[in-house]
């Protein structure tokens, strides 16, 4: 365990995040001096803290408790480093990052950035009139981001501006519909996911509750433009063809679909896709689907709890092409247990042969709610290997397939302290993916485990979440609806 002690309640999250970025395999605790003095559990576990941070009006001092180093930074005139403020936070992060980088002899690709949306920083620079080159340079200078990641962020921000040019920010919205059922639950998954075999007889009840929420939510959004629709989960294609028919009938009954720019279905699992289901999607003008292998290595598929085979991925992808889908995304995950760069290279070779229209490259994020954490406890952290080399392999493969990066986000506890990047051929980018990351348009979210995000004038954002548990969602659907009304998203 790594423990840091701060003298006052200030920027504990930032300290925790930077320590976790440098020491991902360690449990990290950040306590105030009062906590450390009175917390019996702390006294039993920590013989000596790793780090001390002292905030004072004139300066911030950071010191390693083994006396291997101490540094301070002084506040500018008129600024106090003993209370919250942008100058204080920036000074702390730069100071702590520099000390940890020197101690460990390494730089982090994203510098001192701990947020999940680095492209928003580049976007703000572009909106302020800077060129992409100037935006990248500012990220390097102000956030200690590597040149490669800064350039990537600026490129993506520029592309996002072009893709979102026709989006209705003020009078529009996007719609997310969650179908929380899966054939099995993957080892790494922390999304609302319920084994279909246990819920097969109640899927109709779930759709009843979802329809009630649709009807009420559509009334709240009456008069606004619907730009994009994303049906995710879970795995939406666990629904039978007649259930999918019902879902799309509900969608067209309650929402204005004529002007929708993009309708995505996260088909996802190859073992859930049939020709009959694909024909339902085609009949309802679905414009974009996903067939997600995550890896094209059989042993890894078994290890992470995905019951399909590599052969099924190939067959399903071909079936989608046969049925006329011309915008197919594929997801892969870097850093899966026991996988090496060679394994990642083989996965990318197989995907290149298939030729999808977009590729989403995820760096594995360790979530508390996933079975992966138990796996790590049993097998050890070294079982996860995600490197700059893996990321570069994926970027080169995407380039060979004629794709450009179009959206990027990071996650807490992401392997290798790296990022998730979406690549797409011209005209095939996922608009909804950008909107959910850039937080410029309200997202109306329906179904168990979904989170509605209301974007108000001047950038204020408020959220309303639905219960994750399917039974609780169905039993309390009226409350889910009332939460949206109180949010005032209309």
C-alpha positions as CSV (number, residue, x, y, z in Angstrom):
1,X,0.0,0.0,0.0
2,X,1.1,3.5,-0.8
3,X,-0.1,6.2,1.7
4,X,0.1,10.0,1.2
5,X,-0.6,12.4,4.0
6,X,-1.8,16.0,3.4
7,X,-2.0,18.6,6.1
8,X,-5.5,19.9,5.0
9,X,-8.5,18.7,3.0
10,X,-7.3,19.8,-0.4
11,X,-6.8,18.1,-3.8
12,X,-6.8,14.5,-2.4
13,X,-8.3,13.2,-5.6
14,X,-5.5,14.7,-7.8
15,X,-2.8,13.3,-5.5
16,X,-4.4,9.8,-5.5
17,X,-4.8,9.8,-9.3
18,X,-1.2,10.7,-10.0
19,X,0.1,8.2,-7.5
20,X,-2.1,5.5,-9.1
21,X,-0.8,6.5,-12.5
22,X,2.8,5.8,-11.5
23,X,2.0,2.8,-9.3
24,X,-1.1,1.1,-10.9
25,X,-0.5,-2.2,-9.1
26,X,-0.6,-0.6,-5.6
27,X,-3.5,0.3,-3.4
28,X,-3.3,4.0,-2.8
29,X,-4.7,6.0,0.2
30,X,-4.6,9.7,0.6
31,X,-5.4,10.9,4.2
32,X,-5.4,14.2,6.0
33,X,-3.2,14.7,9.0
34,X,-6.2,14.3,11.2
35,X,-7.2,11.0,9.5
36,X,-3.7,9.6,9.9
37,X,-3.6,10.5,13.6
38,X,-6.9,9.0,14.4
39,X,-7.5,6.2,12.0
40,X,-6.7,2.9,13.7
41,X,-6.8,1.0,10.5
42,X,-4.2,3.3,9.0
43,X,-2.0,2.9,12.0
44,X,-2.1,-0.9,11.7
45,X,-1.4,-1.0,8.0
46,X,1.1,1.8,7.3
47,X,4.3,1.8,9.2
48,X,5.4,5.0,7.4
49,X,3.7,7.1,4.8
50,X,5.2,7.3,1.3
51,X,4.6,11.0,0.8
52,X,3.7,14.1,2.6
53,X,2.0,17.2,1.0
54,X,1.8,20.5,3.0
55,X,-0.4,23.3,1.6
56,X,0.4,26.7,3.1
57,X,-0.5,30.2,2.0
58,X,2.9,31.0,0.5
59,X,3.9,27.6,-0.9
60,X,3.3,23.9,-1.4
61,X,5.9,21.4,-0.2
62,X,6.0,17.8,-1.2
63,X,8.4,15.3,0.4
64,X,9.1,11.6,0.3
65,X,9.0,10.2,3.8
66,X,12.2,8.1,3.2
67,X,14.0,11.5,2.9
68,X,14.8,10.8,-0.7
69,X,13.5,14.2,-1.8
70,X,11.7,17.4,-1.0
71,X,10.6,20.2,-3.2
72,X,8.5,23.4,-2.8
73,X,6.8,25.8,-5.1
74,X,5.9,29.4,-4.1
75,X,2.5,31.1,-4.8
76,X,2.4,34.1,-7.1
77,X,1.6,37.5,-5.5
78,X,-2.1,37.6,-4.4
79,X,-2.5,33.8,-4.5
80,X,-2.9,31.5,-1.6
81,X,-1.8,27.9,-1.8
82,X,-3.9,27.0,1.3
83,X,-7.2,27.0,-0.5
84,X,-8.8,25.8,-3.8
85,X,-7.8,27.6,-7.0
86,X,-6.5,26.8,-10.4
87,X,-3.1,28.1,-9.7
88,X,-2.8,25.9,-6.6
89,X,-4.0,22.8,-8.4
90,X,-1.7,23.3,-11.4
91,X,1.3,23.9,-9.1
92,X,0.6,20.8,-7.1
93,X,0.2,18.5,-10.1
94,X,3.3,19.8,-11.8
95,X,5.3,19.6,-8.6
96,X,4.2,16.1,-7.7
97,X,4.4,14.8,-11.3
98,X,8.0,16.0,-11.6
99,X,9.1,14.4,-8.3
100,X,7.5,11.0,-9.2
101,X,8.9,11.1,-12.7
102,X,12.4,11.7,-11.4
103,X,12.0,9.1,-8.7
104,X,10.8,6.4,-11.1
105,X,12.9,7.5,-14.1
106,X,9.9,7.6,-16.5
107,X,7.5,10.1,-18.0
108,X,3.8,9.3,-18.4
109,X,2.3,9.7,-21.9
110,X,-0.5,11.9,-20.7
111,X,1.7,13.9,-18.3
112,X,-0.2,15.2,-15.3
113,X,-3.6,14.9,-16.9
114,X,-6.0,12.8,-14.9
115,X,-9.3,13.6,-16.6
116,X,-10.9,11.3,-19.1
117,X,-11.5,13.8,-21.9
118,X,-8.2,15.3,-22.9
119,X,-9.5,16.3,-26.3
120,X,-11.7,18.8,-24.6
121,X,-8.6,20.8,-23.7
122,X,-7.5,20.7,-27.3
123,X,-11.0,21.7,-28.5
124,X,-11.0,24.7,-26.1
125,X,-7.7,25.9,-27.7
126,X,-9.2,25.5,-31.2
127,X,-12.3,27.4,-30.3
128,X,-10.1,30.2,-28.8
129,X,-8.5,30.6,-32.3
130,X,-5.4,28.5,-31.9
131,X,-4.2,26.3,-34.7
132,X,-3.9,22.5,-34.1
133,X,-0.2,22.9,-33.8
134,X,-0.6,25.6,-31.2
135,X,-3.2,23.6,-29.3
136,X,-0.8,20.6,-29.2
137,X,2.1,22.8,-28.0
138,X,-0.1,24.2,-25.2
139,X,-1.0,20.7,-24.0
140,X,2.7,19.9,-23.9
141,X,3.6,23.1,-22.0
142,X,0.6,23.3,-19.6
143,X,0.0,19.7,-18.9
144,X,3.3,18.0,-19.6
145,X,1.7,15.7,-22.2
146,X,4.0,13.9,-24.6
147,X,4.4,15.4,-28.1
148,X,2.7,12.3,-29.6
149,X,-0.3,12.4,-27.4
150,X,-0.7,16.2,-27.7
151,X,-0.6,16.0,-31.5
152,X,-3.1,13.1,-31.5
153,X,-5.5,15.1,-29.2
154,X,-5.3,18.2,-31.5
155,X,-5.9,16.1,-34.6
156,X,-8.9,14.5,-33.1
157,X,-10.3,17.7,-31.8
158,X,-10.1,19.2,-35.3
159,X,-11.8,16.2,-36.8
160,X,-14.5,16.3,-34.2
161,X,-15.3,19.9,-35.1
162,X,-15.8,18.9,-38.7
163,X,-17.9,15.8,-37.9
164,X,-20.2,17.7,-35.5
165,X,-20.8,20.7,-37.8
166,X,-24.5,19.8,-38.4
167,X,-25.4,18.8,-34.8
168,X,-28.2,20.7,-33.1
169,X,-26.7,21.6,-29.8
170,X,-29.2,24.0,-28.4
171,X,-32.5,22.5,-29.7
172,X,-31.4,18.9,-30.2
173,X,-30.5,15.8,-28.3
174,X,-29.3,12.2,-28.7
175,X,-30.9,9.1,-27.4
176,X,-29.4,6.1,-25.7
177,X,-31.4,2.9,-25.1
178,X,-29.9,0.2,-22.9
179,X,-30.6,-3.5,-23.3
180,X,-28.8,-5.0,-20.3
181,X,-28.7,-8.7,-21.3
182,X,-25.7,-10.7,-22.5
183,X,-25.1,-14.4,-23.4
184,X,-22.4,-14.4,-20.7
185,X,-20.6,-11.8,-18.6
186,X,-17.1,-11.0,-19.7
187,X,-14.3,-11.1,-17.2
188,X,-13.5,-7.3,-17.6
189,X,-17.1,-6.1,-17.8
190,X,-18.6,-3.6,-15.3
191,X,-21.5,-2.5,-17.4
192,X,-25.1,-3.5,-16.6
193,X,-25.1,-7.0,-17.9
194,X,-27.4,-9.8,-16.9
195,X,-27.2,-13.4,-18.1
196,X,-30.0,-13.9,-20.7
197,X,-30.6,-17.5,-19.6
198,X,-31.7,-16.2,-16.2
199,X,-33.9,-13.4,-17.6
200,X,-35.3,-15.0,-20.8
201,X,-38.8,-15.2,-19.5
202,X,-38.8,-11.6,-18.3
203,X,-37.5,-9.8,-21.4
204,X,-41.1,-8.9,-22.3
205,X,-41.6,-7.3,-18.9
206,X,-38.4,-5.3,-19.4
207,X,-39.6,-4.0,-22.7
208,X,-42.9,-3.1,-21.1
209,X,-41.1,-0.9,-18.6
210,X,-38.8,0.5,-21.3
211,X,-41.9,1.5,-23.4
212,X,-43.4,3.3,-20.4
213,X,-40.2,5.3,-20.0
214,X,-39.9,5.9,-23.7
215,X,-43.5,7.3,-23.8
216,X,-42.9,9.7,-20.9
217,X,-39.4,10.8,-22.0
218,X,-40.5,11.5,-25.6
219,X,-43.2,13.8,-24.3
220,X,-40.5,15.7,-22.3
221,X,-38.4,16.2,-25.4
222,X,-41.3,17.1,-27.7
223,X,-40.3,19.8,-30.2
224,X,-36.6,19.1,-30.1
225,X,-34.5,17.6,-32.9
226,X,-33.2,14.0,-32.4
227,X,-29.8,13.8,-34.0
228,X,-28.4,10.3,-33.1
229,X,-29.7,7.1,-31.5
230,X,-27.5,4.5,-29.9
231,X,-28.8,1.1,-28.7
232,X,-26.3,-0.5,-26.4
233,X,-26.1,-2.7,-23.3
234,X,-25.3,-5.4,-22.5
235,X,-25.9,-6.9,-25.9
236,X,-29.0,-5.6,-27.8
237,X,-28.9,-8.6,-30.2
238,X,-29.6,-11.0,-27.4
239,X,-33.2,-10.0,-28.1
240,X,-35.1,-12.4,-30.4
241,X,-36.1,-11.0,-33.9
242,X,-39.7,-10.4,-32.7
243,X,-38.4,-8.5,-29.6
244,X,-36.2,-6.4,-31.8
245,X,-39.2,-5.7,-34.0
246,X,-41.1,-4.5,-31.0
247,X,-38.2,-2.3,-29.8
248,X,-37.9,-0.5,-33.1
249,X,-41.7,-0.2,-33.3
250,X,-41.6,1.6,-29.9
251,X,-38.8,3.8,-31.1
252,X,-40.5,5.0,-34.2
253,X,-43.8,5.4,-32.4
254,X,-42.5,7.8,-29.7
255,X,-39.5,9.6,-31.3
256,X,-39.0,11.7,-34.4
257,X,-36.8,9.4,-36.5
258,X,-37.0,11.3,-39.8
259,X,-34.1,13.6,-39.1
260,X,-31.8,11.1,-37.3
261,X,-28.3,11.3,-38.7
262,X,-27.0,8.1,-37.2
263,X,-28.8,4.9,-35.7
264,X,-26.3,2.6,-34.1
265,X,-26.9,-0.9,-32.7
266,X,-24.1,-2.4,-30.6
267,X,-24.6,-5.9,-31.9
268,X,-21.3,-6.7,-30.2
269,X,-21.2,-10.4,-29.5
270,X,-20.9,-12.6,-32.6
271,X,-22.7,-15.4,-30.8
272,X,-25.8,-13.3,-30.5
273,X,-26.1,-12.3,-34.2
274,X,-28.3,-14.1,-36.7
275,X,-29.4,-13.4,-40.3
276,X,-33.0,-12.9,-39.1
277,X,-31.9,-10.3,-36.5
278,X,-29.7,-8.5,-39.1
279,X,-32.7,-8.3,-41.4
280,X,-34.7,-6.6,-38.7
281,X,-32.0,-4.0,-38.2
282,X,-31.8,-3.4,-41.9
283,X,-35.6,-3.0,-42.2
284,X,-35.5,-0.3,-39.6
285,X,-32.7,1.8,-41.3
286,X,-29.9,1.0,-38.8
287,X,-26.9,2.8,-40.2
288,X,-24.1,1.5,-38.0
289,X,-23.4,-1.8,-36.1
290,X,-20.6,-3.3,-34.2
291,X,-19.2,-6.8,-34.3
292,X,-16.7,-6.9,-31.4
293,X,-14.1,-9.7,-31.2
294,X,-12.1,-7.9,-28.4
295,X,-9.3,-10.3,-29.5
296,X,-8.8,-12.8,-32.3
297,X,-7.0,-15.2,-30.0
298,X,-8.9,-18.3,-29.0
299,X,-7.2,-18.8,-25.6
300,X,-7.9,-15.3,-24.6
301,X,-11.5,-15.5,-25.6
302,X,-12.0,-18.5,-23.2
303,X,-10.0,-16.7,-20.5
304,X,-12.2,-13.6,-20.5
305,X,-15.5,-15.5,-20.7
306,X,-16.5,-14.9,-24.3
307,X,-18.0,-18.1,-25.7
308,X,-17.7,-17.4,-29.4
309,X,-14.8,-18.4,-31.5
310,X,-12.5,-16.5,-33.9
311,X,-14.2,-18.4,-36.7
312,X,-17.6,-17.1,-35.6
313,X,-16.3,-13.6,-35.7
314,X,-15.3,-14.1,-39.4
315,X,-18.6,-15.7,-40.3
316,X,-20.7,-13.1,-38.5
317,X,-18.8,-10.2,-40.2
318,X,-19.3,-11.8,-43.6
319,X,-23.0,-12.2,-42.8
320,X,-23.3,-8.5,-42.0
321,X,-21.7,-7.6,-45.3
322,X,-24.1,-10.0,-47.1
323,X,-27.1,-8.3,-45.5
324,X,-25.9,-5.0,-46.8
325,X,-24.3,-3.2,-43.8
326,X,-21.7,-0.8,-45.0
327,X,-20.7,0.8,-41.7
328,X,-19.4,-2.0,-39.4
329,X,-17.3,-1.2,-36.3
330,X,-15.0,-3.7,-34.5
331,X,-13.8,-3.3,-30.9
332,X,-10.6,-4.7,-29.6
333,X,-9.1,-4.4,-26.1
334,X,-5.4,-4.0,-25.4
335,X,-4.0,-5.3,-22.1
336,X,-6.2,-8.4,-21.8
337,X,-4.8,-11.1,-19.4
338,X,-1.7,-12.9,-20.6
339,X,-1.7,-11.2,-24.1
340,X,1.6,-10.0,-25.6
341,X,2.4,-7.6,-28.4
342,X,2.6,-10.6,-30.7
343,X,-1.0,-11.6,-29.8
344,X,-2.2,-8.0,-30.5
345,X,-0.4,-8.1,-33.8
346,X,-2.2,-11.3,-34.8
347,X,-5.5,-9.9,-33.8
348,X,-4.9,-6.8,-36.0
349,X,-3.8,-9.0,-38.9
350,X,-7.1,-10.9,-38.8
351,X,-9.1,-7.7,-38.5
352,X,-7.3,-6.2,-41.5
353,X,-8.3,-9.2,-43.6
354,X,-12.0,-8.5,-42.7
355,X,-11.8,-4.8,-43.4
356,X,-14.2,-3.1,-41.0
357,X,-15.2,0.5,-41.5
358,X,-14.1,1.6,-38.1
359,X,-12.0,0.2,-35.3
360,X,-12.3,1.1,-31.6
361,X,-9.1,0.4,-29.7
362,X,-9.7,0.1,-25.9
363,X,-7.0,0.0,-23.3
364,X,-8.2,-2.3,-20.5
365,X,-9.6,-0.4,-17.5
366,X,-9.7,-2.2,-14.2
367,X,-13.1,-1.7,-12.7
368,X,-14.1,-2.6,-9.1
369,X,-17.3,-4.1,-10.4
370,X,-15.6,-6.6,-12.7
371,X,-14.4,-10.1,-12.1
372,X,-11.1,-9.0,-13.5
373,X,-10.1,-7.6,-10.1
374,X,-10.3,-11.0,-8.6
375,X,-8.3,-12.4,-11.5
376,X,-5.6,-9.9,-10.8
377,X,-5.5,-10.8,-7.1
378,X,-5.1,-14.5,-8.0
379,X,-2.7,-14.2,-11.0
380,X,-0.8,-11.0,-10.3
381,X,-0.7,-7.6,-12.0
382,X,2.1,-8.7,-14.4
383,X,-0.6,-10.8,-16.2
384,X,-1.7,-7.5,-17.9
385,X,0.6,-6.1,-20.5
386,X,-0.4,-2.9,-22.4
387,X,2.4,-0.9,-23.9
388,X,3.0,2.0,-26.3
389,X,4.0,-0.7,-28.7
390,X,0.5,-2.3,-28.7
391,X,-1.1,1.1,-29.1
392,X,1.2,1.9,-32.1
393,X,0.5,-1.5,-33.7
394,X,-3.2,-0.6,-33.6
395,X,-2.7,2.9,-35.0
396,X,-0.6,1.6,-37.9
397,X,-3.2,-1.1,-38.7
398,X,-6.0,1.5,-38.7
399,X,-3.9,3.7,-41.0
400,X,-3.4,0.8,-43.4
401,X,-7.2,0.3,-43.5
402,X,-7.6,3.9,-44.5
403,X,-8.9,5.1,-41.1
404,X,-8.2,8.3,-39.2
405,X,-8.5,8.8,-35.4
406,X,-11.8,10.6,-34.6
407,X,-12.5,10.3,-30.9
408,X,-10.5,9.6,-27.8
409,X,-11.1,9.2,-24.1
410,X,-9.3,7.8,-21.0
411,X,-10.6,5.9,-18.0
412,X,-9.7,5.6,-14.4
413,X,-7.2,2.8,-13.7
414,X,-6.6,2.3,-17.4
415,X,-3.8,-0.2,-18.3
416,X,-0.5,1.4,-19.3
417,X,-1.9,4.9,-18.4
418,X,-2.9,5.0,-22.0
419,X,-6.2,5.8,-23.9
420,X,-9.1,4.5,-25.9
421,X,-9.2,5.7,-29.6
422,X,-11.8,5.3,-32.3
423,X,-10.6,5.1,-35.9
424,X,-12.8,5.4,-38.9
425,X,-12.8,5.6,-42.7
426,X,-14.1,8.9,-44.1
427,X,-17.8,9.3,-43.5
428,X,-17.9,6.3,-41.1
429,X,-17.2,7.9,-37.7
430,X,-19.5,7.3,-34.8
431,X,-21.2,10.6,-34.1
432,X,-22.7,9.5,-30.9
433,X,-19.3,8.4,-29.6
434,X,-18.0,12.0,-30.0
435,X,-21.1,13.5,-28.4
436,X,-21.0,11.4,-25.3
437,X,-17.4,12.4,-24.8
438,X,-17.5,16.1,-25.6
439,X,-20.6,16.8,-23.5
440,X,-21.9,19.5,-25.8
441,X,-25.4,18.0,-26.3
442,X,-28.0,16.5,-24.0
443,X,-28.1,12.7,-24.0
444,X,-31.5,11.2,-23.1
445,X,-30.8,7.7,-21.7
446,X,-33.4,5.0,-21.2
447,X,-33.2,1.5,-19.7
448,X,-31.6,-0.1,-16.7
449,X,-28.2,1.3,-15.8
450,X,-28.3,4.2,-18.2
451,X,-27.4,7.8,-17.3
452,X,-29.2,10.8,-18.8
453,X,-26.9,13.8,-19.2
454,X,-28.5,17.2,-19.5
455,X,-26.3,20.0,-21.0
456,X,-27.7,23.4,-20.1
457,X,-26.7,26.9,-21.5
458,X,-23.3,28.1,-20.3
459,X,-22.0,24.6,-20.0
460,X,-23.7,23.4,-16.9
461,X,-24.2,19.6,-16.9
462,X,-26.5,17.6,-14.7
463,X,-27.1,13.8,-14.6
464,X,-29.9,11.4,-13.7
465,X,-29.2,7.8,-13.4
466,X,-31.5,4.7,-13.7
467,X,-31.2,1.7,-11.4
468,X,-28.6,-0.8,-12.7
469,X,-30.5,-3.9,-11.4
470,X,-33.1,-5.0,-14.0
471,X,-35.8,-6.0,-11.4
472,X,-35.3,-2.8,-9.5
473,X,-35.6,-0.7,-12.7
474,X,-38.8,-2.5,-13.6
475,X,-40.4,-2.2,-10.2
476,X,-39.5,1.5,-9.9
477,X,-40.0,2.8,-13.5
478,X,-42.2,5.6,-12.3
479,X,-39.4,6.9,-10.1
480,X,-37.0,6.7,-13.1
481,X,-39.3,8.8,-15.1
482,X,-39.8,11.3,-12.2
483,X,-36.0,11.7,-11.9
484,X,-35.9,12.9,-15.5
485,X,-38.7,15.4,-14.9
486,X,-36.9,16.8,-11.9
487,X,-33.7,17.1,-14.0
488,X,-35.5,19.5,-16.3
489,X,-33.9,18.1,-19.5
490,X,-36.8,19.4,-21.6
